[in-house]
Amino acid sequence: MARLLLGVSGGIAAYKALEAVRLAVKRGHAVRVIQTPASERFVARASFEAITGAPVLSSEFESDRARGAYPGEPMPERAPISHLALVERAEAFLIAPATANTLAKLAHGQADNLLTAAALAADCPVAVAPAMNSRMYTHPATAANLRLLRARGVTVVPPGEGDLASYSEHGIGRLAEPEHLLEACEAMLTPQSLSGARVLVTAGGTREPIDSVRFLGNRSSGRMGFALAREAVRRGAEVTAITANVTLVPPPRVRLQRVQTAAELAGACRRGLAYCDVLLMSAAVADFRPLGPVDAKLKKDEGVPRLELEATEDVLSQIAEMRRPDQIIVGFAAEHGTDAVALGRGKLERKRLDAIVVNDISRAGIGFESEDNEVTILAADGTERHVPHSRKERVARAVLDEVERLREARVGSDGARADTRSPARI
Ligand SMILES: Cc1cc2nc3c(=O)[nH]c(=O)nc-3n(C[C@H](O)[C@H](O)[C@H](O)COP(=O)(O)O)c2cc1C
């Protein structure tokens, strides 16, 4: 995992930085924190020190007890120059919250405290997450400062809209949520290997109405689809997710399109196909639906209804007919039992997909409603890759690695790989 440097400046939202650090440490990153003197009036350094397990610095004139080491690293023999040591070894530098004052200093190259001096010396990717009152945020001076920073390659994690800290005020300027802050850091650490690619993901499970309140559904939560969408965003893709009845919090920077039934999902996929380079069909789509659903609630005292089912349209096969040769289409097959892989291979060929991700749903602890999965990725060129029981995030990485490999083979390395990531200069 990575060495992350977090700079905290003096805004009310400094307390949210604690949660971002907690999440980063939980994901295995080694985190060091530097604070502006003003930020210490909002959150004391003891809290950050307890979570990171490392000293927090605030002045360029104080010595670092850890001598510039990140948690888990051996302590260097010599004490370094503090305002350079931490940033020199950071793999990503996030400033959150970034006050209007700190943004102004960063934009104009001031180095009057440890945070701003470190930012000026940063050679790694840098992100700022503004947080302030909406009038401060929308002031032309702040807008111009953010433009300057963006132009130099700094990632700006945009603030949200909602209730602000100042009493009864509502507007734009709330610090992005901790998950989004961490996401921005991880995106900076990931090569932008899908930059320029448009990825369409389907997630969740369709519901086919029986009457106005009941439906035939399945247990797909949308976790796998959201993990794919998150990873594709991280690799620089422009991502749209067609979500069928997913109640999870969506990953940041993913455009959502909500559907309920197999027919709605099929329509959304057909419309979206022309605008995507990669289609990842991870949603569990109903194969059957009740014939003639009732447009009212079926009454218990009218007896047990008889359900007649009809087949839904086979969206994957239809899509395969309509596809452009340069598009990569990946299907997902939840099969039951030991011949799952053989069944998956049959589907891959019949539906003329580029790859299929097969999981055996008879096995406990994986697949539907679980955080984990264990899959075999079969590609049309004959390759077969087994991903052992692991978190869906890891499975998503393996699937996207396979997508990249197939894209490279299809459109050549120039078209498929454009690592546009360049270290920001403050
Ligand atoms: C209660 C209180 C809340 C503040 N909240 C913010 C804020 O959310 N965003 C901001 O830009 N400034 C805020 N300020 C003003 C900054 O603390 C002030 O501009 C300070 O100089 C920032 O210093 P720094 O950028 O070095 O941390 C707040 C001030 C006070 C007293």
The ligand as an ORCA input file, in Angstrom:
! r2SCAN-3c Opt
* xyz 0 1
  C     -14.882     28.910     13.680
  C     -14.116     29.113     12.417
  C     -14.373     28.316     11.334
  C     -13.675     28.486     10.134
  N     -13.944     27.664      9.083
  C     -13.296     27.867      7.926
  C     -13.562     27.016      6.819
  O     -14.357     26.088      6.891
  N     -12.905     27.255      5.656
  C     -12.006     28.277      5.519
  O     -11.480     28.459      4.430
  N     -11.721     29.051      6.575
  C     -12.341     28.887      7.761
  N     -12.047     29.687      8.829
  C     -11.006     30.735      8.669
  C      -9.619     30.130      8.767
  O      -9.446     29.469      9.999
  C      -8.574     31.213      8.591
  O      -8.657     31.744      7.282
  C      -7.186     30.727      8.882
  O      -6.284     31.781      8.661
  C      -6.804     29.546      8.027
  O      -5.455     29.235      8.221
  P      -4.746     28.019      7.452
  O      -5.171     28.093      6.043
  O      -3.292     28.286      7.624
  O      -5.150     26.791      8.155
  C     -12.713     29.520     10.035
  C     -12.438     30.314     11.157
  C     -13.127     30.106     12.324
  C     -12.787     30.983     13.516
*
